[in-house]
Amino acid sequence: MTTSLDHLKEKLPDHARDLRINLGVLSAEGTLTPRQRWGTALASA
């Protein structure tokens, strides 16, 4: 998932900085399982 989100973050314009930061936080390893991270990403879209 990280590679896909990194690719997406690279495509975002400068005015979408908040989104870039949030995607970085979402893709970071943490307490969420990969399935939960994808669910969060889809719900946020």
C-alpha positions as CSV (number, residue, x, y, z in Angstrom):
1,M,0.0,0.0,0.0
2,T,2.8,2.4,0.8
3,T,4.1,2.4,-2.8
4,S,0.7,3.3,-4.2
5,L,0.2,6.1,-1.7
6,D,3.7,7.4,-2.3
7,H,3.0,7.5,-6.0
8,L,-0.3,9.3,-5.3
9,K,1.4,11.8,-3.0
10,E,3.9,12.7,-5.7
11,K,1.1,13.6,-8.1
12,L,-0.7,16.0,-5.7
13,P,-0.2,19.7,-6.3
14,D,1.2,22.0,-3.6
15,H,-2.2,23.3,-2.6
16,A,-3.1,19.7,-1.5
17,R,-0.3,19.7,1.2
18,D,-2.8,18.7,3.9
19,L,-3.8,15.6,1.9
20,R,-0.2,14.7,1.3
21,I,0.5,14.8,5.0
22,N,-2.6,12.8,5.9
23,L,-1.7,10.1,3.4
24,G,1.8,9.9,4.9
25,V,0.3,9.4,8.3
26,L,-2.1,6.8,7.0
27,S,0.6,4.8,5.2
28,A,2.9,4.8,8.3
29,E,3.2,1.5,10.1
30,G,1.2,1.7,13.3
31,T,-1.6,0.0,15.1
32,L,-3.8,-0.4,12.1
33,T,-3.8,-3.6,10.0
34,P,-3.4,-3.2,6.3
35,R,-7.1,-3.9,5.8
36,Q,-8.0,-1.2,8.3
37,R,-5.7,1.3,6.6
38,W,-7.3,0.6,3.2
39,G,-10.7,0.9,4.7
40,T,-9.7,4.3,6.2
41,A,-8.3,5.5,2.9
42,L,-11.5,4.5,1.1
43,A,-13.8,6.1,3.7
44,S,-11.8,9.3,3.5
45,A,-11.9,9.5,-0.3
